[in-house]
Amino acid sequence: QVQLVESGGGLVQAGGSLRLSCVASGSTRSITALGWYRQAPGEQRELVATVSSDGSTDYVDSVKGRFTISRNNAKNTVYLQMNNLRPEDTAVYYCNAKRGYIITVDYWGQGTQVTVSS
C-alpha cells in the first residue's frame, strides 16, 4: 500500500504561482510513476503532469511552459510548481502514484484545492 498526502494549495490571483507537494509513504519502493491530476467542478479528472522513475516527464498541453513536475526520491516527494496561473487552472489537484508498468495499480491523495481569481 502507498499513502499520499498533498499540501500547498490555496487562493492566488491570475499570474501568480503556487507549489504543490505530495509525500508518499508505505511501499514507496514499488512506485513506478508519480503524477498530478486535477478535477474542476462538473468536469472529469484530467492528467496534468507525470514523472516516471527514470525522471522523464509529460504534461497536458494546457500547462506546458507554465507547470513543472519534479520528484525527490530521497524524500519520497513529488512537486508541482505552477507559474502564471490562470482562472481555468482552478480545480482540486490530486497526487497519484502508480505501481507496475503493464498492469498498474493507482493510489490517490485526498486532494488539495487550487483557486485562481481573475
N, CA, C and O atoms as CSV, one atom per row, in Angstrom:
chain,resi,resn,atom,element,x,y,z
A,1,GLN,N,N,0.834,-1.198,0.000
A,1,GLN,CA,C,0.000,0.000,0.000
A,1,GLN,C,C,0.869,1.248,0.000
A,1,GLN,O,O,1.971,1.264,0.549
A,2,VAL,N,N,0.349,2.285,-0.626
A,2,VAL,CA,C,1.025,3.579,-0.673
A,2,VAL,C,C,0.065,4.641,-0.169
A,2,VAL,O,O,-1.093,4.684,-0.586
A,3,GLN,N,N,0.529,5.479,0.705
A,3,GLN,CA,C,-0.270,6.606,1.190
A,3,GLN,C,C,0.329,7.900,0.655
A,3,GLN,O,O,1.547,8.069,0.608
A,4,LEU,N,N,-0.553,8.808,0.254
A,4,LEU,CA,C,-0.130,10.082,-0.340
A,4,LEU,C,C,-0.799,11.240,0.390
A,4,LEU,O,O,-2.006,11.220,0.631
A,5,VAL,N,N,-0.009,12.244,0.736
A,5,VAL,CA,C,-0.550,13.417,1.414
A,5,VAL,C,C,-0.084,14.659,0.674
A,5,VAL,O,O,1.115,14.917,0.562
A,6,GLU,N,N,-1.054,15.433,0.166
A,6,GLU,CA,C,-0.745,16.650,-0.583
A,6,GLU,C,C,-0.776,17.867,0.330
A,6,GLU,O,O,-1.399,17.855,1.392
A,7,SER,N,N,-0.096,18.906,-0.105
A,7,SER,CA,C,-0.154,20.204,0.559
A,7,SER,C,C,0.227,21.278,-0.456
A,7,SER,O,O,0.777,20.985,-1.517
A,8,GLY,N,N,-0.079,22.530,-0.107
A,8,GLY,CA,C,0.363,23.643,-0.928
A,8,GLY,C,C,-0.707,24.336,-1.734
A,8,GLY,O,O,-0.419,25.329,-2.402
A,9,GLY,N,N,-1.938,23.846,-1.696
A,9,GLY,CA,C,-2.985,24.523,-2.428
A,9,GLY,C,C,-3.365,25.837,-1.775
A,9,GLY,O,O,-2.876,26.170,-0.695
A,10,GLY,N,N,-4.244,26.586,-2.438
A,10,GLY,CA,C,-4.684,27.850,-1.873
A,10,GLY,C,C,-5.316,28.736,-2.912
A,10,GLY,O,O,-5.652,28.300,-4.013
A,11,LEU,N,N,-5.472,29.995,-2.539
A,11,LEU,CA,C,-6.076,31.009,-3.407
A,11,LEU,C,C,-4.975,31.937,-3.902
A,11,LEU,O,O,-4.162,32.431,-3.120
A,12,VAL,N,N,-4.960,32.164,-5.195
A,12,VAL,CA,C,-3.950,33.026,-5.790
A,12,VAL,C,C,-4.579,33.815,-6.924
A,12,VAL,O,O,-5.537,33.363,-7.550
A,13,GLN,N,N,-4.041,34.985,-7.182
A,13,GLN,CA,C,-4.535,35.780,-8.307
A,13,GLN,C,C,-3.941,35.262,-9.614
A,13,GLN,O,O,-2.879,34.639,-9.633
A,14,ALA,N,N,-4.640,35.530,-10.682
A,14,ALA,CA,C,-4.149,35.156,-12.010
A,14,ALA,C,C,-2.751,35.736,-12.226
A,14,ALA,O,O,-2.480,36.889,-11.892
A,15,GLY,N,N,-1.872,34.910,-12.792
A,15,GLY,CA,C,-0.485,35.304,-12.981
A,15,GLY,C,C,0.425,34.915,-11.843
A,15,GLY,O,O,1.648,35.004,-11.961
A,16,GLY,N,N,-0.159,34.486,-10.740
A,16,GLY,CA,C,0.614,34.108,-9.568
A,16,GLY,C,C,1.139,32.682,-9.654
A,16,GLY,O,O,0.964,31.995,-10.661
A,17,SER,N,N,1.785,32.256,-8.575
A,17,SER,CA,C,2.412,30.933,-8.529
A,17,SER,C,C,2.038,30.196,-7.254
A,17,SER,O,O,1.760,30.803,-6.220
A,18,LEU,N,N,2.039,28.894,-7.350
A,18,LEU,CA,C,1.872,28.009,-6.201
A,18,LEU,C,C,2.758,26.784,-6.425
A,18,LEU,O,O,3.054,26.411,-7.560
A,19,ARG,N,N,3.172,26.171,-5.322
A,19,ARG,CA,C,3.879,24.897,-5.426
A,19,ARG,C,C,3.157,23.861,-4.578
A,19,ARG,O,O,2.972,24.029,-3.372
A,20,LEU,N,N,2.760,22.795,-5.238
A,20,LEU,CA,C,2.136,21.670,-4.551
A,20,LEU,C,C,3.194,20.633,-4.195
A,20,LEU,O,O,4.154,20.421,-4.936
A,21,SER,N,N,2.999,20.001,-3.058
A,21,SER,CA,C,3.887,18.924,-2.624
A,21,SER,C,C,3.055,17.695,-2.291
A,21,SER,O,O,1.906,17.806,-1.863
A,22,CYS,N,N,3.640,16.534,-2.491
A,22,CYS,CA,C,2.960,15.282,-2.166
A,22,CYS,C,C,4.002,14.327,-1.595
A,22,CYS,O,O,4.983,13.988,-2.257
A,23,VAL,N,N,3.774,13.901,-0.365
A,23,VAL,CA,C,4.693,12.979,0.293
A,23,VAL,C,C,4.094,11.587,0.266
A,23,VAL,O,O,2.946,11.380,0.661
A,24,ALA,N,N,4.879,10.642,-0.201
A,24,ALA,CA,C,4.449,9.247,-0.262
A,24,ALA,C,C,5.042,8.470,0.906
A,24,ALA,O,O,6.175,8.715,1.321
A,25,SER,N,N,4.269,7.541,1.424
A,25,SER,CA,C,4.742,6.662,2.494
A,25,SER,C,C,4.199,5.261,2.247
A,25,SER,O,O,3.308,5.068,1.420
A,26,GLY,N,N,4.735,4.301,2.960
A,26,GLY,CA,C,4.327,2.914,2.768
A,26,GLY,C,C,5.280,2.208,1.815
A,26,GLY,O,O,6.497,2.319,1.957
A,27,SER,N,N,4.743,1.493,0.859
A,27,SER,CA,C,5.541,0.712,-0.090
A,27,SER,C,C,6.054,1.582,-1.229
A,27,SER,O,O,5.727,1.353,-2.394
A,28,THR,N,N,6.853,2.574,-0.887
A,28,THR,CA,C,7.294,3.565,-1.877
A,28,THR,C,C,8.291,2.993,-2.874
A,28,THR,O,O,8.415,3.515,-3.982
A,29,ARG,N,N,9.002,1.934,-2.507
A,29,ARG,CA,C,9.988,1.372,-3.433
A,29,ARG,C,C,9.321,0.745,-4.642
A,29,ARG,O,O,9.977,0.521,-5.659
A,30,SER,N,N,8.038,0.460,-4.553
A,30,SER,CA,C,7.321,-0.155,-5.667
A,30,SER,C,C,6.716,0.863,-6.628
A,30,SER,O,O,6.126,0.485,-7.640
A,31,ILE,N,N,6.857,2.144,-6.323
A,31,ILE,CA,C,6.263,3.182,-7.170
A,31,ILE,C,C,7.042,3.313,-8.477
A,31,ILE,O,O,8.267,3.430,-8.457
A,32,THR,N,N,6.343,3.296,-9.610
A,32,THR,CA,C,6.986,3.434,-10.913
A,32,THR,C,C,6.783,4.824,-11.512
A,32,THR,O,O,7.597,5.281,-12.315
A,33,ALA,N,N,5.722,5.484,-11.131
A,33,ALA,CA,C,5.475,6.828,-11.649
A,33,ALA,C,C,4.665,7.620,-10.635
A,33,ALA,O,O,3.861,7.073,-9.880
A,34,LEU,N,N,4.901,8.911,-10.644
A,34,LEU,CA,C,4.146,9.841,-9.813
A,34,LEU,C,C,3.556,10.917,-10.700
A,34,LEU,O,O,4.128,11.271,-11.731
A,35,GLY,N,N,2.419,11.431,-10.297
A,35,GLY,CA,C,1.801,12.449,-11.134
A,35,GLY,C,C,0.799,13.298,-10.383
A,35,GLY,O,O,0.477,13.061,-9.219
A,36,TRP,N,N,0.321,14.299,-11.104
A,36,TRP,CA,C,-0.718,15.187,-10.595
A,36,TRP,C,C,-1.884,15.190,-11.572
A,36,TRP,O,O,-1.698,15.298,-12.784
A,37,TYR,N,N,-3.072,15.070,-11.034
A,37,TYR,CA,C,-4.311,15.178,-11.783
A,37,TYR,C,C,-5.112,16.324,-11.175
A,37,TYR,O,O,-4.835,16.771,-10.062
A,38,ARG,N,N,-6.108,16.792,-11.924
A,38,ARG,CA,C,-6.990,17.811,-11.377
A,38,ARG,C,C,-8.409,17.568,-11.839
A,38,ARG,O,O,-8.662,16.956,-12.877
A,39,GLN,N,N,-9.326,18.070,-11.029
A,39,GLN,CA,C,-10.734,17.928,-11.350
A,39,GLN,C,C,-11.460,19.209,-10.977
A,39,GLN,O,O,-11.508,19.597,-9.810
A,40,ALA,N,N,-12.016,19.850,-11.976
A,40,ALA,CA,C,-12.808,21.053,-11.778
A,40,ALA,C,C,-14.270,20.658,-11.574
A,40,ALA,O,O,-14.663,19.565,-11.983
A,41,PRO,N,N,-15.081,21.505,-10.960
A,41,PRO,CA,C,-16.489,21.176,-10.739
A,41,PRO,C,C,-17.194,20.838,-12.053
A,41,PRO,O,O,-17.112,21.588,-13.026
A,42,GLY,N,N,-17.878,19.712,-12.064
A,42,GLY,CA,C,-18.624,19.304,-13.239
A,42,GLY,C,C,-17.790,18.723,-14.361
A,42,GLY,O,O,-18.305,18.410,-15.434
A,43,GLU,N,N,-16.490,18.579,-14.106
A,43,GLU,CA,C,-15.594,18.064,-15.140
A,43,GLU,C,C,-15.009,16.719,-14.718
A,43,GLU,O,O,-15.046,16.342,-13.546
A,44,GLN,N,N,-14.472,16.013,-15.699
A,44,GLN,CA,C,-13.784,14.771,-15.396
A,44,GLN,C,C,-12.374,15.065,-14.882
A,44,GLN,O,O,-11.790,16.108,-15.179
A,45,ARG,N,N,-11.857,14.142,-14.122
A,45,ARG,CA,C,-10.480,14.276,-13.650
A,45,ARG,C,C,-9.544,14.150,-14.849
A,45,ARG,O,O,-9.701,13.258,-15.682
A,46,GLU,N,N,-8.568,15.055,-14.925
A,46,GLU,CA,C,-7.636,15.020,-16.046
A,46,GLU,C,C,-6.199,14.974,-15.550
A,46,GLU,O,O,-5.868,15.491,-14.483
A,47,LEU,N,N,-5.360,14.343,-16.356
A,47,LEU,CA,C,-3.940,14.285,-16.058
A,47,LEU,C,C,-3.318,15.657,-16.291
A,47,LEU,O,O,-3.576,16.287,-17.317
A,48,VAL,N,N,-2.511,16.117,-15.359
A,48,VAL,CA,C,-1.800,17.382,-15.503
A,48,VAL,C,C,-0.343,17.129,-15.863
A,48,VAL,O,O,0.163,17.689,-16.836
A,49,ALA,N,N,0.333,16.290,-15.087
A,49,ALA,CA,C,1.757,16.042,-15.321
A,49,ALA,C,C,2.157,14.739,-14.643
A,49,ALA,O,O,1.593,14.354,-13.618
A,50,THR,N,N,3.139,14.069,-15.234
A,50,THR,CA,C,3.669,12.854,-14.645
A,50,THR,C,C,5.192,12.872,-14.700
A,50,THR,O,O,5.793,13.523,-15.556
A,51,VAL,N,N,5.802,12.144,-13.770
A,51,VAL,CA,C,7.246,11.934,-13.792
A,51,VAL,C,C,7.488,10.461,-13.496
A,51,VAL,O,O,6.996,9.929,-12.501
A,52,SER,N,N,8.247,9.813,-14.363
A,52,SER,CA,C,8.478,8.385,-14.200
A,52,SER,C,C,9.706,8.143,-13.333
A,52,SER,O,O,10.382,9.079,-12.907
A,53,SER,N,N,9.975,6.873,-13.084
A,53,SER,CA,C,11.103,6.524,-12.215
A,53,SER,C,C,12.437,6.908,-12.837
A,53,SER,O,O,13.420,7.091,-12.118
A,54,ASP,N,N,12.491,7.034,-14.173
A,54,ASP,CA,C,13.742,7.440,-14.817
A,54,ASP,C,C,13.848,8.950,-14.968
A,54,ASP,O,O,14.808,9.453,-15.552
A,55,GLY,N,N,12.858,9.676,-14.439
A,55,GLY,CA,C,12.891,11.134,-14.472
A,55,GLY,C,C,12.231,11.776,-15.658
A,55,GLY,O,O,12.142,13.003,-15.719
A,56,SER,N,N,11.765,10.991,-16.603
A,56,SER,CA,C,11.096,11.574,-17.766
A,56,SER,C,C,9.747,12.140,-17.351
A,56,SER,O,O,9.069,11.587,-16.485
A,57,THR,N,N,9.363,13.247,-17.979
A,57,THR,CA,C,8.143,13.951,-17.612
A,57,THR,C,C,7.206,14.096,-18.803
A,57,THR,O,O,7.615,13.999,-19.960
A,58,ASP,N,N,5.953,14.327,-18.486
A,58,ASP,CA,C,4.951,14.555,-19.519
A,58,ASP,C,C,3.919,15.516,-18.949
A,58,ASP,O,O,3.626,15.489,-17.754
A,59,TYR,N,N,3.364,16.374,-19.821
A,59,TYR,CA,C,2.420,17.392,-19.390
A,59,TYR,C,C,1.233,17.458,-20.340
A,59,TYR,O,O,1.359,17.176,-21.532
A,60,VAL,N,N,0.094,17.830,-19.803
A,60,VAL,CA,C,-1.030,18.159,-20.660
A,60,VAL,C,C,-0.696,19.475,-21.366
A,60,VAL,O,O,-0.026,20.337,-20.797
A,61,ASP,N,N,-1.157,19.623,-22.588
A,61,ASP,CA,C,-0.764,20.785,-23.399
A,61,ASP,C,C,-1.067,22.120,-22.717
A,61,ASP,O,O,-0.303,23.075,-22.853
A,62,SER,N,N,-2.164,22.187,-21.994
A,62,SER,CA,C,-2.599,23.466,-21.433
A,62,SER,C,C,-1.668,24.007,-20.354
A,62,SER,O,O,-1.758,25.185,-20.008
A,63,VAL,N,N,-0.773,23.174,-19.812
A,63,VAL,CA,C,0.118,23.645,-18.751
A,63,VAL,C,C,1.579,23.676,-19.183
A,63,VAL,O,O,2.436,24.113,-18.415
A,64,LYS,N,N,1.873,23.231,-20.373
A,64,LYS,CA,C,3.260,23.213,-20.840
A,64,LYS,C,C,3.837,24.631,-20.840
A,64,LYS,O,O,3.206,25.579,-21.308
A,65,GLY,N,N,5.051,24.745,-20.302
A,65,GLY,CA,C,5.689,26.047,-20.218
A,65,GLY,C,C,5.318,26.827,-18.976
A,65,GLY,O,O,5.939,27.849,-18.683
A,66,ARG,N,N,4.314,26.365,-18.236
A,66,ARG,CA,C,3.889,27.059,-17.012
A,66,ARG,C,C,4.091,26.204,-15.763
A,66,ARG,O,O,4.440,26.725,-14.704
A,67,PHE,N,N,3.874,24.907,-15.881
A,67,PHE,CA,C,3.989,23.991,-14.741
A,67,PHE,C,C,5.236,23.124,-14.890
A,67,PHE,O,O,5.642,22.785,-16.001
A,68,THR,N,N,5.832,22.775,-13.763
A,68,THR,CA,C,6.983,21.880,-13.751
A,68,THR,C,C,6.795,20.834,-12.662
A,68,THR,O,O,6.567,21.163,-11.498
A,69,ILE,N,N,6.895,19.572,-13.057
A,69,ILE,CA,C,6.812,18.487,-12.092
A,69,ILE,C,C,8.220,17.994,-11.790
A,69,ILE,O,O,9.068,17.927,-12.680
A,70,SER,N,N,8.461,17.652,-10.542
A,70,SER,CA,C,9.761,17.117,-10.154
A,70,SER,C,C,9.571,16.160,-8.988
A,70,SER,O,O,8.543,16.180,-8.311
A,71,ARG,N,N,10.569,15.328,-8.765
A,71,ARG,CA,C,10.475,14.383,-7.658
A,71,ARG,C,C,11.799,14.312,-6.920
A,71,ARG,O,O,12.867,14.431,-7.520
A,72,ASN,N,N,11.716,14.118,-5.622
A,72,ASN,CA,C,12.873,13.920,-4.770
A,72,ASN,C,C,12.740,12.519,-4.189
A,72,ASN,O,O,11.989,12.298,-3.239
A,73,ASN,N,N,13.468,11.586,-4.760
A,73,ASN,CA,C,13.314,10.192,-4.344
A,73,ASN,C,C,13.757,9.974,-2.906
A,73,ASN,O,O,13.204,9.125,-2.207
A,74,ALA,N,N,14.752,10.735,-2.459
A,74,ALA,CA,C,15.235,10.569,-1.090
A,74,ALA,C,C,14.163,10.958,-0.077
A,74,ALA,O,O,14.109,10.413,1.026
A,75,LYS,N,N,13.312,11.906,-0.464
A,75,LYS,CA,C,12.250,12.369,0.429
A,75,LYS,C,C,10.891,11.776,0.065
A,75,LYS,O,O,9.882,12.099,0.691
A,76,ASN,N,N,10.866,10.908,-0.948
A,76,ASN,CA,C,9.593,10.312,-1.401
A,76,ASN,C,C,8.546,11.392,-1.663
A,76,ASN,O,O,7.386,11.264,-1.272
A,77,THR,N,N,8.976,12.442,-2.323
A,77,THR,CA,C,8.110,13.603,-2.535
A,77,THR,C,C,8.085,13.979,-4.003
A,77,THR,O,O,9.102,13.918,-4.694
A,78,VAL,N,N,6.905,14.370,-4.469
A,78,VAL,CA,C,6.748,14.900,-5.814
A,78,VAL,C,C,6.183,16.302,-5.678
A,78,VAL,O,O,5.345,16.571,-4.817
A,79,TYR,N,N,6.656,17.190,-6.543
A,79,TYR,CA,C,6.259,18.592,-6.515
A,79,TYR,C,C,5.613,18.986,-7.833
A,79,TYR,O,O,5.872,18.389,-8.877
A,80,LEU,N,N,4.770,20.000,-7.759
A,80,LEU,CA,C,4.232,20.620,-8.953
A,80,LEU,C,C,4.358,22.126,-8.781
A,80,LEU,O,O,3.602,22.746,-8.033
A,81,GLN,N,N,5.318,22.700,-9.483
A,81,GLN,CA,C,5.486,24.152,-9.481
A,81,GLN,C,C,4.586,24.727,-10.548
A,81,GLN,O,O,4.706,24.384,-11.724
A,82,MET,N,N,3.683,25.603,-10.142
A,82,MET,CA,C,2.705,26.172,-11.064
A,82,MET,C,C,2.917,27.674,-11.146
A,82,MET,O,O,2.737,28.395,-10.164
A,83,ASN,N,N,3.301,28.134,-12.327
A,83,ASN,CA,C,3.539,29.557,-12.566
A,83,ASN,C,C,2.525,30.106,-13.555
A,83,ASN,O,O,1.885,29.361,-14.296
A,84,ASN,N,N,2.394,31.413,-13.549
A,84,ASN,CA,C,1.475,32.077,-14.479
A,84,ASN,C,C,0.095,31.406,-14.456
A,84,ASN,O,O,-0.457,31.046,-15.496
A,85,LEU,N,N,-0.428,31.254,-13.276
A,85,LEU,CA,C,-1.708,30.560,-13.112
A,85,LEU,C,C,-2.847,31.332,-13.749
A,85,LEU,O,O,-2.851,32.562,-13.784
A,86,ARG,N,N,-3.812,30.578,-14.252
A,86,ARG,CA,C,-4.976,31.146,-14.918
A,86,ARG,C,C,-6.241,30.704,-14.183
A,86,ARG,O,O,-6.224,29.685,-13.493
A,87,PRO,N,N,-7.328,31.447,-14.317
A,87,PRO,CA,C,-8.578,31.023,-13.661
A,87,PRO,C,C,-9.004,29.611,-14.061
A,87,PRO,O,O,-9.595,28.891,-13.257
A,88,GLU,N,N,-8.708,29.216,-15.290
A,88,GLU,CA,C,-9.096,27.866,-15.732
A,88,GLU,C,C,-8.262,26.768,-15.089
A,88,GLU,O,O,-8.555,25.587,-15.280
A,89,ASP,N,N,-7.228,27.127,-14.329
A,89,ASP,CA,C,-6.467,26.140,-13.573
A,89,ASP,C,C,-7.152,25.799,-12.248
A,89,ASP,O,O,-6.715,24.894,-11.537
A,90,THR,N,N,-8.211,26.512,-11.922
A,90,THR,CA,C,-8.922,26.255,-10.679
A,90,THR,C,C,-9.494,24.839,-10.669
A,90,THR,O,O,-10.225,24.444,-11.577
A,91,ALA,N,N,-9.151,24.086,-9.629
A,91,ALA,CA,C,-9.586,22.689,-9.530
A,91,ALA,C,C,-9.074,22.112,-8.217
A,91,ALA,O,O,-8.285,22.735,-7.507
A,92,VAL,N,N,-9.537,20.918,-7.918
A,92,VAL,CA,C,-8.912,20.127,-6.864
A,92,VAL,C,C,-7.803,19.313,-7.518
A,92,VAL,O,O,-8.033,18.604,-8.498
A,93,TYR,N,N,-6.617,19.422,-6.973
A,93,TYR,CA,C,-5.455,18.729,-7.523
A,93,TYR,C,C,-5.168,17.488,-6.676
A,93,TYR,O,O,-5.109,17.550,-5.448
A,94,TYR,N,N,-4.992,16.365,-7.366
A,94,TYR,CA,C,-4.771,15.085,-6.701
A,94,TYR,C,C,-3.399,14.534,-7.070
A,94,TYR,O,O,-2.996,14.553,-8.233
A,95,CYS,N,N,-2.708,14.055,-6.080
A,95,CYS,CA,C,-1.450,13.350,-6.301
A,95,CYS,C,C,-1.763,11.892,-6.629
A,95,CYS,O,O,-2.682,11.298,-6.065
A,96,ASN,N,N,-0.995,11.336,-7.536
A,96,ASN,CA,C,-1.191,9.952,-7.965
A,96,ASN,C,C,0.138,9.202,-7.954
A,96,ASN,O,O,1.171,9.737,-8.355
A,97,ALA,N,N,0.094,7.969,-7.493
A,97,ALA,CA,C,1.256,7.090,-7.577
A,97,ALA,C,C,0.832,5.800,-8.267
A,97,ALA,O,O,-0.253,5.271,-8.020
A,98,LYS,N,N,1.705,5.307,-9.131
A,98,LYS,CA,C,1.424,4.071,-9.848
A,98,LYS,C,C,2.438,3.000,-9.450
A,98,LYS,O,O,3.625,3.272,-9.269
A,99,ARG,N,N,1.931,1.776,-9.321
A,99,ARG,CA,C,2.778,0.610,-9.146
A,99,ARG,C,C,2.611,-0.257,-10.369
A,99,ARG,O,O,1.491,-0.463,-10.837
A,100,GLY,N,N,3.729,-0.778,-10.904
A,100,GLY,CA,C,3.650,-1.629,-12.067
A,100,GLY,C,C,3.838,-0.852,-13.348
A,100,GLY,O,O,3.757,0.376,-13.371
A,101,TYR,N,N,4.097,-1.608,-14.438
A,101,TYR,CA,C,4.335,-0.986,-15.738
A,101,TYR,C,C,3.241,-1.353,-16.740
A,101,TYR,O,O,2.683,-0.459,-17.377
A,102,ILE,N,N,2.926,-2.603,-16.896
A,102,ILE,CA,C,1.901,-3.017,-17.851
A,102,ILE,C,C,0.551,-3.068,-17.138
A,102,ILE,O,O,-0.420,-2.456,-17.583
A,103,ILE,N,N,0.502,-3.782,-16.060
A,103,ILE,CA,C,-0.684,-3.788,-15.208
A,103,ILE,C,C,-0.353,-2.889,-14.027
A,103,ILE,O,O,0.558,-3.180,-13.253
A,104,THR,N,N,-1.093,-1.801,-13.894
A,104,THR,CA,C,-0.755,-0.801,-12.875
A,104,THR,C,C,-1.833,-0.734,-11.799
A,104,THR,O,O,-3.000,-1.047,-12.032
A,105,VAL,N,N,-1.405,-0.321,-10.632
A,105,VAL,CA,C,-2.301,-0.049,-9.512
A,105,VAL,C,C,-2.131,1.420,-9.165
A,105,VAL,O,O,-1.006,1.902,-9.039
A,106,ASP,N,N,-3.231,2.129,-9.011
A,106,ASP,CA,C,-3.199,3.558,-8.724
A,106,ASP,C,C,-3.508,3.833,-7.262
A,106,ASP,O,O,-4.372,3.201,-6.653
A,107,TYR,N,N,-2.775,4.794,-6.722
A,107,TYR,CA,C,-3.039,5.309,-5.385
A,107,TYR,C,C,-3.261,6.815,-5.500
A,107,TYR,O,O,-2.657,7.486,-6.337
A,108,TRP,N,N,-4.144,7.332,-4.638
A,108,TRP,CA,C,-4.526,8.740,-4.716
A,108,TRP,C,C,-4.410,9.419,-3.355
A,108,TRP,O,O,-4.638,8.820,-2.304
A,109,GLY,N,N,-4.043,10.700,-3.425
A,109,GLY,CA,C,-4.114,11.522,-2.240
A,109,GLY,C,C,-5.524,12.047,-2.045
A,109,GLY,O,O,-6.428,11.739,-2.821
A,110,GLN,N,N,-5.699,12.835,-1.011
A,110,GLN,CA,C,-7.034,13.329,-0.672
A,110,GLN,C,C,-7.414,14.556,-1.483
A,110,GLN,O,O,-8.584,14.937,-1.513
A,111,GLY,N,N,-6.460,15.172,-2.132
A,111,GLY,CA,C,-6.724,16.351,-2.962
A,111,GLY,C,C,-6.458,17.641,-2.223
A,111,GLY,O,O,-6.604,17.721,-1.003
A,112,THR,N,N,-6.066,18.651,-2.981
A,112,THR,CA,C,-5.854,19.978,-2.428
A,112,THR,C,C,-6.451,21.005,-3.398
A,112,THR,O,O,-6.250,20.918,-4.609
A,113,GLN,N,N,-7.173,21.959,-2.857
A,113,GLN,CA,C,-7.885,22.929,-3.689
A,113,GLN,C,C,-6.942,24.036,-4.155
A,113,GLN,O,O,-6.195,24.615,-3.366
A,114,VAL,N,N,-6.996,24.310,-5.440
A,114,VAL,CA,C,-6.299,25.454,-6.030
A,114,VAL,C,C,-7.350,26.354,-6.661
A,114,VAL,O,O,-8.116,25.918,-7.521
A,115,THR,N,N,-7.385,27.600,-6.236
A,115,THR,CA,C,-8.339,28.558,-6.766
A,115,THR,C,C,-7.581,29.764,-7.291
A,115,THR,O,O,-6.797,30.385,-6.574
A,116,VAL,N,N,-7.827,30.087,-8.565
A,116,VAL,CA,C,-7.162,31.216,-9.206
A,116,VAL,C,C,-8.212,32.264,-9.532
A,116,VAL,O,O,-9.140,32.006,-10.299
A,117,SER,N,N,-8.066,33.433,-8.954
A,117,SER,CA,C,-9.035,34.503,-9.176
A,117,SER,C,C,-8.570,35.390,-10.330
A,117,SER,O,O,-7.374,35.563,-10.565
A,118,SER,N,N,-9.532,35.934,-11.027
A,118,SER,CA,C,-9.201,36.787,-12.186
A,118,SER,C,C,-9.054,38.232,-11.781
A,118,SER,O,O,-8.778,39.085,-12.624
